[in-house]
Amino acid sequence: MLFSSYQYIFLFLPISFSVYFFLNHIRQSLLAKIWLVLASLFFYGFWDVRFLPLILLSIIVNFLVGSILRNSALESIKIKSNGDLKKIIFILGIAFNLFLLGYFKYTDFFLSNLNALGAHFKLPHMALPLAISFFTFQQIAYIVDSYKERTENYSFLNYLLFVTFFPQLFSGPITYHKDMIPQFASKWNKVINYRNISLGIFIFSIGLFKKVIISDVFAIWANQGFDHSLHLTILDAWFTSLSYTFQLYFDFSGYTDMAIGAALFFNIKLPINFNSPYKALNIQDFWRRWHITLSRFLRNYIYIPLGGNRKGEVITYANLLITFLIGGLWHGANWMFIIWGLLHGLALIIHRIWGKLKFSIPKPIAWLITFNFINITWVFFRSRDLDSAIKVLSGMVGLGGIYNDIPADIETWKLSWSGFFLEKFLPEIPIGLSENILVLIFVVVAFFIITQKNTTELTVSTSVKTRTAASILLFTVAMLSALSGANSVSLYSKF
């Protein structure tokens, strides 16, 4: 059930909202929470019911481990002479989460690499549970905070709702117990708040527009270049890389907007996950703006525990590399993700060294360098293998020629609103030429959009009347486009 689907927008979301607040209205707050948990589990199981037991097992084990770790009396129970029970339980809890994540996400990757070295393991090809990385990271943070006695005595129902709350379950933002559980427990969140609903509709409509009108069209050109074209000229290659750069941003930020908007219907405020990342003037600035909740997790639960920048420059650089290699591997079991993480780790090291030299670069040049580095590294992030990445990168430097009229997947393209428009209203223009013109227009428009106010800024700067009018317009346009049936699942839900 996609956020952009009719089932979600006109059935699931309204029914979940109505029943939840009806139960709260008749002072059945316990039943209301149970209802929201069941709705969230239904939403998760709608994709693949086989994985419902897995997420429930993960929740139960992590809640029990966290509850045990909060009992500081465990520190006095020594196991032999080299540790205590609390530390052992903590290690076992982390190991449990890493085992689940590793078993389902990395078994094929690990065995295939052993096979490349001469082994002969049969790959199990297990289906990847949706959003396993998201809910695993959430719960690792909970266990770490419980070990450090930073968690409260949460009820199991509140914890269950914290992990499964459907708006943020598939594509984030990655939420933390201290931010979310108090909101579920608050009595003020049990009554309908029309201001939150108005804001939620506005934010949801922006996200829907980003996903359906922008990202899903860029996806056609990105998929053609990466997956179907055997040869890319310089024009094709740059259109391919920029298409994915904008597809990924408008897809992920669009789904995040829809998650934040839907959560506001229930008076739940999810954390901001994007802050105009393509405006960044250096790589450190980019990571303060892109997938903010993941950056916060990597910093607080990997980089700082490794020692951060407290143990000298060499250790700091090593910690940055390790953190971003883990961040790359978190995204998927593929060497391309590891290369992507390595490149970003190296870029952050270079940025730190450059900062010590105290040289300054004019802002336009700093932006151009940063954006192009991000665009180039996304090529590795998107490519299935190194050959695919080399195909695109060699085309970008001109090794594939200057121009060749290679249209995208025509049948898929015609399903999109843009293909429909050109076929109906500009039938005399050759399909290849019209497509390249359209890509160029889309890229220019995308660059213009990223220079404007982001969703968070718009919610502050626009009046209620403006938000209402914009919501109606954006929602209507997106829903009409969705009639084509070309919508796709969020890119980040597979992570």
Secondary structure, 3 states (H helix, E strand, C coil): CCCCCHHHHHHHHHHHHHHHHHHHHCCCHHHHHHHHHHHHHHHHHHHCHHHHHHHHHHHHHHHHHHHHHCCHHHHHCECCCCCEHHHHHHHHHHHHHHHHHHHHHHHHHHHHHHHHCCCCCCCCCCCCCCCHHHHHHHHHHHHHHHHCCCCCCCCHHHHHHHHHCHHHCCCCCCCCHHHHHHHHHCHHHHCCCHHHHHHHHHHHHHHHHHHHHHHHHHHHHHHHHHHHCCCCCHHHHHHHHHHHHHHHHHHHHHHHHHHHHHHHHCCCCCCCCCCCHHHCCCHHHHHHHCCHHHHHHHHHHHHHHHCCCCCCHHHHHHHHHHHHHHHHHHHCCCHHHHHHHHHHHHHHHHHHHHHHHCCCCCHHHHHHHHHHHHHHHHHHHHCCCHHHHHHHHHHHCCCCCCCCCCCCCHHHHHHCHHHHHHHHHCCCCCHHHHHHHHHHHHHHHHHHHHCCCCHHHHHHHCCHHHHHHHHHHHHHHHHHHHCCCCCCCCHHHHC
